[in-house]
Amino acid sequence: MIFLLLITVNSLVAQTTAIENETMASSMRSNGKIYVVVAVVTTILIGLIAYMFRVEKKISSIENDLKK
């Protein structure tokens, strides 16, 4: 019974949040700020991927040195 109540409350909160986020997204889109958000997120993701490749390269180098 409590589980059903929690699921119902959770779905109501999710619907309310979705409506608020949609309003915020449309206002950001109309102001052109959504492109700034996309650019920042893309830059962060590219930076994280580059960092992961660098770390992997360093780890591979250390592993090769230890095998010798």
HTML snippet that shows the backbone in 3Dmol.js (N, CA, C, O; Angstrom):
<script src="https://3Dmol.org/build/3Dmol-min.js"></script>
<div id="view" style="width:600px;height:400px;position:relative"></div>
<script>
const pdb = `
ATOM      1  N   MET A   1       0.816  -1.187   0.000  1.00  0.00           N
ATOM      2  CA  MET A   1       0.000   0.000   0.000  1.00  0.00           C
ATOM      3  C   MET A   1       0.867   1.261   0.000  1.00  0.00           C
ATOM      4  O   MET A   1       0.612   2.195  -0.761  1.00  0.00           O
ATOM      5  N   ILE A   2       1.877   1.284   0.843  1.00  0.00           N
ATOM      6  CA  ILE A   2       2.771   2.441   0.913  1.00  0.00           C
ATOM      7  C   ILE A   2       3.553   2.575  -0.390  1.00  0.00           C
ATOM      8  O   ILE A   2       3.794   3.683  -0.869  1.00  0.00           O
ATOM      9  N   PHE A   3       3.944   1.439  -0.954  1.00  0.00           N
ATOM     10  CA  PHE A   3       4.684   1.452  -2.217  1.00  0.00           C
ATOM     11  C   PHE A   3       3.859   2.096  -3.319  1.00  0.00           C
ATOM     12  O   PHE A   3       4.387   2.886  -4.102  1.00  0.00           O
ATOM     13  N   LEU A   4       2.564   1.771  -3.394  1.00  0.00           N
ATOM     14  CA  LEU A   4       1.670   2.340  -4.402  1.00  0.00           C
ATOM     15  C   LEU A   4       1.532   3.844  -4.197  1.00  0.00           C
ATOM     16  O   LEU A   4       1.494   4.598  -5.169  1.00  0.00           O
ATOM     17  N   LEU A   5       1.458   4.280  -2.968  1.00  0.00           N
ATOM     18  CA  LEU A   5       1.365   5.704  -2.660  1.00  0.00           C
ATOM     19  C   LEU A   5       2.644   6.427  -3.080  1.00  0.00           C
ATOM     20  O   LEU A   5       2.583   7.516  -3.651  1.00  0.00           O
ATOM     21  N   LEU A   6       3.783   5.832  -2.802  1.00  0.00           N
ATOM     22  CA  LEU A   6       5.056   6.445  -3.188  1.00  0.00           C
ATOM     23  C   LEU A   6       5.186   6.557  -4.702  1.00  0.00           C
ATOM     24  O   LEU A   6       5.681   7.562  -5.211  1.00  0.00           O
ATOM     25  N   ILE A   7       4.747   5.537  -5.417  1.00  0.00           N
ATOM     26  CA  ILE A   7       4.813   5.580  -6.884  1.00  0.00           C
ATOM     27  C   ILE A   7       3.913   6.681  -7.421  1.00  0.00           C
ATOM     28  O   ILE A   7       4.293   7.394  -8.350  1.00  0.00           O
ATOM     29  N   THR A   8       2.736   6.824  -6.851  1.00  0.00           N
ATOM     30  CA  THR A   8       1.809   7.864  -7.287  1.00  0.00           C
ATOM     31  C   THR A   8       2.379   9.255  -7.030  1.00  0.00           C
ATOM     32  O   THR A   8       2.334  10.117  -7.907  1.00  0.00           O
ATOM     33  N   VAL A   9       2.905   9.472  -5.850  1.00  0.00           N
ATOM     34  CA  VAL A   9       3.494  10.774  -5.516  1.00  0.00           C
ATOM     35  C   VAL A   9       4.692  11.061  -6.411  1.00  0.00           C
ATOM     36  O   VAL A   9       4.872  12.188  -6.872  1.00  0.00           O
ATOM     37  N   ASN A  10       5.509  10.041  -6.657  1.00  0.00           N
ATOM     38  CA  ASN A  10       6.678  10.212  -7.511  1.00  0.00           C
ATOM     39  C   ASN A  10       6.268  10.602  -8.930  1.00  0.00           C
ATOM     40  O   ASN A  10       6.903  11.469  -9.529  1.00  0.00           O
ATOM     41  N   SER A  11       5.235   9.988  -9.475  1.00  0.00           N
ATOM     42  CA  SER A  11       4.800  10.318 -10.830  1.00  0.00           C
ATOM     43  C   SER A  11       4.238  11.732 -10.893  1.00  0.00           C
ATOM     44  O   SER A  11       4.446  12.425 -11.888  1.00  0.00           O
ATOM     45  N   LEU A  12       3.536  12.174  -9.864  1.00  0.00           N
ATOM     46  CA  LEU A  12       3.015  13.543  -9.848  1.00  0.00           C
ATOM     47  C   LEU A  12       4.147  14.565  -9.797  1.00  0.00           C
ATOM     48  O   LEU A  12       4.101  15.586 -10.483  1.00  0.00           O
ATOM     49  N   VAL A  13       5.149  14.290  -8.991  1.00  0.00           N
ATOM     50  CA  VAL A  13       6.299  15.199  -8.903  1.00  0.00           C
ATOM     51  C   VAL A  13       7.055  15.231 -10.223  1.00  0.00           C
ATOM     52  O   VAL A  13       7.510  16.291 -10.652  1.00  0.00           O
ATOM     53  N   ALA A  14       7.190  14.082 -10.866  1.00  0.00           N
ATOM     54  CA  ALA A  14       7.891  14.017 -12.149  1.00  0.00           C
ATOM     55  C   ALA A  14       7.148  14.800 -13.217  1.00  0.00           C
ATOM     56  O   ALA A  14       7.777  15.480 -14.028  1.00  0.00           O
ATOM     57  N   GLN A  15       5.824  14.721 -13.235  1.00  0.00           N
ATOM     58  CA  GLN A  15       5.044  15.472 -14.209  1.00  0.00           C
ATOM     59  C   GLN A  15       5.178  16.972 -13.986  1.00  0.00           C
ATOM     60  O   GLN A  15       5.313  17.733 -14.943  1.00  0.00           O
ATOM     61  N   THR A  16       5.141  17.392 -12.745  1.00  0.00           N
ATOM     62  CA  THR A  16       5.283  18.813 -12.427  1.00  0.00           C
ATOM     63  C   THR A  16       6.659  19.315 -12.835  1.00  0.00           C
ATOM     64  O   THR A  16       6.785  20.400 -13.402  1.00  0.00           O
ATOM     65  N   THR A  17       7.678  18.537 -12.550  1.00  0.00           N
ATOM     66  CA  THR A  17       9.044  18.917 -12.915  1.00  0.00           C
ATOM     67  C   THR A  17       9.198  18.984 -14.423  1.00  0.00           C
ATOM     68  O   THR A  17       9.858  19.890 -14.933  1.00  0.00           O
ATOM     69  N   ALA A  18       8.605  18.046 -15.147  1.00  0.00           N
ATOM     70  CA  ALA A  18       8.696  18.038 -16.602  1.00  0.00           C
ATOM     71  C   ALA A  18       8.053  19.284 -17.200  1.00  0.00           C
ATOM     72  O   ALA A  18       8.575  19.857 -18.157  1.00  0.00           O
ATOM     73  N   ILE A  19       6.936  19.698 -16.647  1.00  0.00           N
ATOM     74  CA  ILE A  19       6.264  20.899 -17.153  1.00  0.00           C
ATOM     75  C   ILE A  19       7.128  22.128 -16.891  1.00  0.00           C
ATOM     76  O   ILE A  19       7.245  22.991 -17.760  1.00  0.00           O
ATOM     77  N   GLU A  20       7.729  22.222 -15.716  1.00  0.00           N
ATOM     78  CA  GLU A  20       8.597  23.357 -15.400  1.00  0.00           C
ATOM     79  C   GLU A  20       9.826  23.359 -16.289  1.00  0.00           C
ATOM     80  O   GLU A  20      10.231  24.415 -16.776  1.00  0.00           O
ATOM     81  N   ASN A  21      10.427  22.197 -16.513  1.00  0.00           N
ATOM     82  CA  ASN A  21      11.618  22.112 -17.352  1.00  0.00           C
ATOM     83  C   ASN A  21      11.295  22.457 -18.790  1.00  0.00           C
ATOM     84  O   ASN A  21      12.114  23.074 -19.471  1.00  0.00           O
ATOM     85  N   GLU A  22      10.116  22.074 -19.270  1.00  0.00           N
ATOM     86  CA  GLU A  22       9.726  22.393 -20.631  1.00  0.00           C
ATOM     87  C   GLU A  22       9.601  23.896 -20.812  1.00  0.00           C
ATOM     88  O   GLU A  22      10.015  24.436 -21.837  1.00  0.00           O
ATOM     89  N   THR A  23       9.036  24.569 -19.827  1.00  0.00           N
ATOM     90  CA  THR A  23       8.909  26.020 -19.880  1.00  0.00           C
ATOM     91  C   THR A  23      10.286  26.668 -19.885  1.00  0.00           C
ATOM     92  O   THR A  23      10.532  27.604 -20.645  1.00  0.00           O
ATOM     93  N   MET A  24      11.179  26.175 -19.043  1.00  0.00           N
ATOM     94  CA  MET A  24      12.524  26.724 -18.977  1.00  0.00           C
ATOM     95  C   MET A  24      13.265  26.484 -20.288  1.00  0.00           C
ATOM     96  O   MET A  24      13.961  27.373 -20.779  1.00  0.00           O
ATOM     97  N   ALA A  25      13.119  25.282 -20.861  1.00  0.00           N
ATOM     98  CA  ALA A  25      13.806  24.963 -22.105  1.00  0.00           C
ATOM     99  C   ALA A  25      13.292  25.829 -23.249  1.00  0.00           C
ATOM    100  O   ALA A  25      14.079  26.301 -24.070  1.00  0.00           O
ATOM    101  N   SER A  26      11.988  26.041 -23.311  1.00  0.00           N
ATOM    102  CA  SER A  26      11.449  26.860 -24.397  1.00  0.00           C
ATOM    103  C   SER A  26      11.869  28.314 -24.244  1.00  0.00           C
ATOM    104  O   SER A  26      12.120  28.990 -25.242  1.00  0.00           O
ATOM    105  N   SER A  27      11.951  28.810 -23.006  1.00  0.00           N
ATOM    106  CA  SER A  27      12.402  30.189 -22.820  1.00  0.00           C
ATOM    107  C   SER A  27      13.882  30.329 -23.164  1.00  0.00           C
ATOM    108  O   SER A  27      14.297  31.342 -23.726  1.00  0.00           O
ATOM    109  N   MET A  28      14.685  29.308 -22.825  1.00  0.00           N
ATOM    110  CA  MET A  28      16.106  29.353 -23.183  1.00  0.00           C
ATOM    111  C   MET A  28      16.282  29.260 -24.687  1.00  0.00           C
ATOM    112  O   MET A  28      17.163  29.904 -25.256  1.00  0.00           O
ATOM    113  N   ARG A  29      15.440  28.454 -25.335  1.00  0.00           N
ATOM    114  CA  ARG A  29      15.506  28.321 -26.782  1.00  0.00           C
ATOM    115  C   ARG A  29      15.140  29.638 -27.452  1.00  0.00           C
ATOM    116  O   ARG A  29      15.774  30.036 -28.429  1.00  0.00           O
ATOM    117  N   SER A  30      14.131  30.309 -26.935  1.00  0.00           N
ATOM    118  CA  SER A  30      13.703  31.571 -27.542  1.00  0.00           C
ATOM    119  C   SER A  30      14.740  32.668 -27.337  1.00  0.00           C
ATOM    120  O   SER A  30      14.863  33.564 -28.172  1.00  0.00           O
ATOM    121  N   ASN A  31      15.481  32.611 -26.245  1.00  0.00           N
ATOM    122  CA  ASN A  31      16.532  33.605 -25.984  1.00  0.00           C
ATOM    123  C   ASN A  31      17.847  33.253 -26.654  1.00  0.00           C
ATOM    124  O   ASN A  31      18.755  34.083 -26.706  1.00  0.00           O
ATOM    125  N   GLY A  32      17.964  32.034 -27.167  1.00  0.00           N
ATOM    126  CA  GLY A  32      19.199  31.613 -27.810  1.00  0.00           C
ATOM    127  C   GLY A  32      20.244  31.120 -26.829  1.00  0.00           C
ATOM    128  O   GLY A  32      21.376  30.843 -27.225  1.00  0.00           O
ATOM    129  N   LYS A  33      19.891  31.003 -25.563  1.00  0.00           N
ATOM    130  CA  LYS A  33      20.862  30.565 -24.559  1.00  0.00           C
ATOM    131  C   LYS A  33      21.051  29.053 -24.566  1.00  0.00           C
ATOM    132  O   LYS A  33      22.023  28.550 -24.001  1.00  0.00           O
ATOM    133  N   ILE A  34      20.142  28.325 -25.194  1.00  0.00           N
ATOM    134  CA  ILE A  34      20.264  26.876 -25.228  1.00  0.00           C
ATOM    135  C   ILE A  34      21.541  26.471 -25.957  1.00  0.00           C
ATOM    136  O   ILE A  34      22.139  25.442 -25.645  1.00  0.00           O
ATOM    137  N   TYR A  35      21.955  27.280 -26.926  1.00  0.00           N
ATOM    138  CA  TYR A  35      23.175  26.980 -27.666  1.00  0.00           C
ATOM    139  C   TYR A  35      24.403  27.129 -26.780  1.00  0.00           C
ATOM    140  O   TYR A  35      25.385  26.407 -26.948  1.00  0.00           O
ATOM    141  N   VAL A  36      24.350  28.052 -25.847  1.00  0.00           N
ATOM    142  CA  VAL A  36      25.446  28.216 -24.888  1.00  0.00           C
ATOM    143  C   VAL A  36      25.525  26.987 -23.986  1.00  0.00           C
ATOM    144  O   VAL A  36      26.613  26.487 -23.703  1.00  0.00           O
ATOM    145  N   VAL A  37      24.372  26.508 -23.538  1.00  0.00           N
ATOM    146  CA  VAL A  37      24.337  25.322 -22.683  1.00  0.00           C
ATOM    147  C   VAL A  37      24.877  24.117 -23.438  1.00  0.00           C
ATOM    148  O   VAL A  37      25.677  23.353 -22.899  1.00  0.00           O
ATOM    149  N   VAL A  38      24.445  23.943 -24.679  1.00  0.00           N
ATOM    150  CA  VAL A  38      24.917  22.818 -25.498  1.00  0.00           C
ATOM    151  C   VAL A  38      26.422  22.929 -25.720  1.00  0.00           C
ATOM    152  O   VAL A  38      27.124  21.920 -25.652  1.00  0.00           O
ATOM    153  N   ALA A  39      26.920  24.105 -25.977  1.00  0.00           N
ATOM    154  CA  ALA A  39      28.351  24.296 -26.197  1.00  0.00           C
ATOM    155  C   ALA A  39      29.154  23.972 -24.933  1.00  0.00           C
ATOM    156  O   ALA A  39      30.209  23.343 -25.014  1.00  0.00           O
ATOM    157  N   VAL A  40      28.665  24.395 -23.781  1.00  0.00           N
ATOM    158  CA  VAL A  40      29.375  24.122 -22.527  1.00  0.00           C
ATOM    159  C   VAL A  40      29.381  22.631 -22.229  1.00  0.00           C
ATOM    160  O   VAL A  40      30.417  22.079 -21.858  1.00  0.00           O
ATOM    161  N   VAL A  41      28.243  21.974 -22.385  1.00  0.00           N
ATOM    162  CA  VAL A  41      28.160  20.535 -22.127  1.00  0.00           C
ATOM    163  C   VAL A  41      29.059  19.766 -23.091  1.00  0.00           C
ATOM    164  O   VAL A  41      29.750  18.831 -22.686  1.00  0.00           O
ATOM    165  N   THR A  42      29.052  20.159 -24.368  1.00  0.00           N
ATOM    166  CA  THR A  42      29.903  19.505 -25.357  1.00  0.00           C
ATOM    167  C   THR A  42      31.376  19.693 -25.024  1.00  0.00           C
ATOM    168  O   THR A  42      32.161  18.752 -25.139  1.00  0.00           O
ATOM    169  N   THR A  43      31.756  20.886 -24.616  1.00  0.00           N
ATOM    170  CA  THR A  43      33.140  21.155 -24.242  1.00  0.00           C
ATOM    171  C   THR A  43      33.561  20.308 -23.050  1.00  0.00           C
ATOM    172  O   THR A  43      34.663  19.760 -23.035  1.00  0.00           O
ATOM    173  N   ILE A  44      32.704  20.197 -22.065  1.00  0.00           N
ATOM    174  CA  ILE A  44      33.014  19.381 -20.888  1.00  0.00           C
ATOM    175  C   ILE A  44      33.165  17.920 -21.277  1.00  0.00           C
ATOM    176  O   ILE A  44      34.100  17.254 -20.831  1.00  0.00           O
ATOM    177  N   LEU A  45      32.256  17.413 -22.102  1.00  0.00           N
ATOM    178  CA  LEU A  45      32.344  16.011 -22.519  1.00  0.00           C
ATOM    179  C   LEU A  45      33.605  15.737 -23.329  1.00  0.00           C
ATOM    180  O   LEU A  45      34.253  14.709 -23.131  1.00  0.00           O
ATOM    181  N   ILE A  46      33.957  16.633 -24.228  1.00  0.00           N
ATOM    182  CA  ILE A  46      35.181  16.458 -25.016  1.00  0.00           C
ATOM    183  C   ILE A  46      36.399  16.478 -24.099  1.00  0.00           C
ATOM    184  O   ILE A  46      37.330  15.693 -24.283  1.00  0.00           O
ATOM    185  N   GLY A  47      36.394  17.369 -23.117  1.00  0.00           N
ATOM    186  CA  GLY A  47      37.497  17.419 -22.160  1.00  0.00           C
ATOM    187  C   GLY A  47      37.610  16.142 -21.341  1.00  0.00           C
ATOM    188  O   GLY A  47      38.714  15.645 -21.117  1.00  0.00           O
ATOM    189  N   LEU A  48      36.490  15.611 -20.896  1.00  0.00           N
ATOM    190  CA  LEU A  48      36.513  14.360 -20.134  1.00  0.00           C
ATOM    191  C   LEU A  48      37.008  13.190 -20.983  1.00  0.00           C
ATOM    192  O   LEU A  48      37.783  12.360 -20.505  1.00  0.00           O
ATOM    193  N   ILE A  49      36.570  13.122 -22.225  1.00  0.00           N
ATOM    194  CA  ILE A  49      37.013  12.045 -23.113  1.00  0.00           C
ATOM    195  C   ILE A  49      38.506  12.157 -23.385  1.00  0.00           C
ATOM    196  O   ILE A  49      39.214  11.150 -23.368  1.00  0.00           O
ATOM    197  N   ALA A  50      38.991  13.363 -23.634  1.00  0.00           N
ATOM    198  CA  ALA A  50      40.426  13.561 -23.864  1.00  0.00           C
ATOM    199  C   ALA A  50      41.229  13.169 -22.628  1.00  0.00           C
ATOM    200  O   ALA A  50      42.278  12.534 -22.739  1.00  0.00           O
ATOM    201  N   TYR A  51      40.734  13.548 -21.450  1.00  0.00           N
ATOM    202  CA  TYR A  51      41.408  13.193 -20.206  1.00  0.00           C
ATOM    203  C   TYR A  51      41.458  11.680 -20.026  1.00  0.00           C
ATOM    204  O   TYR A  51      42.479  11.135 -19.608  1.00  0.00           O
ATOM    205  N   MET A  52      40.356  11.002 -20.340  1.00  0.00           N
ATOM    206  CA  MET A  52      40.328   9.544 -20.214  1.00  0.00           C
ATOM    207  C   MET A  52      41.337   8.887 -21.150  1.00  0.00           C
ATOM    208  O   MET A  52      42.002   7.926 -20.763  1.00  0.00           O
ATOM    209  N   PHE A  53      41.460   9.391 -22.375  1.00  0.00           N
ATOM    210  CA  PHE A  53      42.442   8.835 -23.298  1.00  0.00           C
ATOM    211  C   PHE A  53      43.877   9.057 -22.808  1.00  0.00           C
ATOM    212  O   PHE A  53      44.726   8.173 -22.931  1.00  0.00           O
ATOM    213  N   ARG A  54      44.139  10.244 -22.252  1.00  0.00           N
ATOM    214  CA  ARG A  54      45.477  10.521 -21.717  1.00  0.00           C
ATOM    215  C   ARG A  54      45.814   9.598 -20.563  1.00  0.00           C
ATOM    216  O   ARG A  54      46.919   9.062 -20.488  1.00  0.00           O
ATOM    217  N   VAL A  55      44.856   9.412 -19.660  1.00  0.00           N
ATOM    218  CA  VAL A  55      45.083   8.538 -18.512  1.00  0.00           C
ATOM    219  C   VAL A  55      45.297   7.106 -18.984  1.00  0.00           C
ATOM    220  O   VAL A  55      46.179   6.411 -18.478  1.00  0.00           O
ATOM    221  N   GLU A  56      44.498   6.661 -19.948  1.00  0.00           N
ATOM    222  CA  GLU A  56      44.654   5.305 -20.479  1.00  0.00           C
ATOM    223  C   GLU A  56      46.029   5.116 -21.115  1.00  0.00           C
ATOM    224  O   GLU A  56      46.653   4.066 -20.959  1.00  0.00           O
ATOM    225  N   LYS A  57      46.490   6.127 -21.824  1.00  0.00           N
ATOM    226  CA  LYS A  57      47.810   6.048 -22.452  1.00  0.00           C
ATOM    227  C   LYS A  57      48.908   5.957 -21.386  1.00  0.00           C
ATOM    228  O   LYS A  57      49.850   5.177 -21.531  1.00  0.00           O
ATOM    229  N   LYS A  58      48.790   6.743 -20.332  1.00  0.00           N
ATOM    230  CA  LYS A  58      49.781   6.710 -19.261  1.00  0.00           C
ATOM    231  C   LYS A  58      49.760   5.369 -18.533  1.00  0.00           C
ATOM    232  O   LYS A  58      50.810   4.815 -18.206  1.00  0.00           O
ATOM    233  N   ILE A  59      48.567   4.855 -18.284  1.00  0.00           N
ATOM    234  CA  ILE A  59      48.457   3.563 -17.602  1.00  0.00           C
ATOM    235  C   ILE A  59      49.045   2.450 -18.460  1.00  0.00           C
ATOM    236  O   ILE A  59      49.742   1.572 -17.951  1.00  0.00           O
ATOM    237  N   SER A  60      48.767   2.486 -19.749  1.00  0.00           N
ATOM    238  CA  SER A  60      49.328   1.477 -20.667  1.00  0.00           C
ATOM    239  C   SER A  60      50.847   1.555 -20.672  1.00  0.00           C
ATOM    240  O   SER A  60      51.527   0.529 -20.694  1.00  0.00           O
ATOM    241  N   SER A  61      51.379   2.774 -20.652  1.00  0.00           N
ATOM    242  CA  SER A  61      52.827   2.951 -20.635  1.00  0.00           C
ATOM    243  C   SER A  61      53.423   2.370 -19.350  1.00  0.00           C
ATOM    244  O   SER A  61      54.445   1.686 -19.392  1.00  0.00           O
ATOM    245  N   ILE A  62      52.793   2.640 -18.227  1.00  0.00           N
ATOM    246  CA  ILE A  62      53.284   2.108 -16.952  1.00  0.00           C
ATOM    247  C   ILE A  62      53.184   0.586 -16.927  1.00  0.00           C
ATOM    248  O   ILE A  62      54.089  -0.084 -16.429  1.00  0.00           O
ATOM    249  N   GLU A  63      52.097   0.036 -17.456  1.00  0.00           N
ATOM    250  CA  GLU A  63      51.953  -1.420 -17.508  1.00  0.00           C
ATOM    251  C   GLU A  63      53.047  -2.047 -18.368  1.00  0.00           C
ATOM    252  O   GLU A  63      53.602  -3.086 -18.009  1.00  0.00           O
ATOM    253  N   ASN A  64      53.354  -1.422 -19.493  1.00  0.00           N
ATOM    254  CA  ASN A  64      54.416  -1.944 -20.368  1.00  0.00           C
ATOM    255  C   ASN A  64      55.776  -1.889 -19.685  1.00  0.00           C
ATOM    256  O   ASN A  64      56.586  -2.804 -19.838  1.00  0.00           O
ATOM    257  N   ASP A  65      56.031  -0.819 -18.931  1.00  0.00           N
ATOM    258  CA  ASP A  65      57.300  -0.701 -18.205  1.00  0.00           C
ATOM    259  C   ASP A  65      57.416  -1.767 -17.114  1.00  0.00           C
ATOM    260  O   ASP A  65      58.503  -2.290 -16.869  1.00  0.00           O
ATOM    261  N   LEU A  66      56.301  -2.087 -16.464  1.00  0.00           N
ATOM    262  CA  LEU A  66      56.317  -3.098 -15.404  1.00  0.00           C
ATOM    263  C   LEU A  66      56.507  -4.505 -15.953  1.00  0.00           C
ATOM    264  O   LEU A  66      57.070  -5.367 -15.278  1.00  0.00           O
ATOM    265  N   LYS A  67      56.041  -4.741 -17.179  1.00  0.00           N
ATOM    266  CA  LYS A  67      56.186  -6.075 -17.793  1.00  0.00           C
ATOM    267  C   LYS A  67      57.627  -6.339 -18.201  1.00  0.00           C
ATOM    268  O   LYS A  67      58.032  -7.498 -18.290  1.00  0.00           O
ATOM    269  N   LYS A  68      58.407  -5.302 -18.449  1.00  0.00           N
ATOM    270  CA  LYS A  68      59.800  -5.470 -18.905  1.00  0.00           C
ATOM    271  C   LYS A  68      60.717  -5.857 -17.806  1.00  0.00           C
ATOM    272  O   LYS A  68      61.914  -6.034 -18.033  1.00  0.00           O
TER     273      LYS A  68
END
`;
const viewer = $3Dmol.createViewer("view");
viewer.addModel(pdb, "pdb");
viewer.setStyle({}, {cartoon: {color: "spectrum"}});
viewer.zoomTo();
viewer.render();
</script>
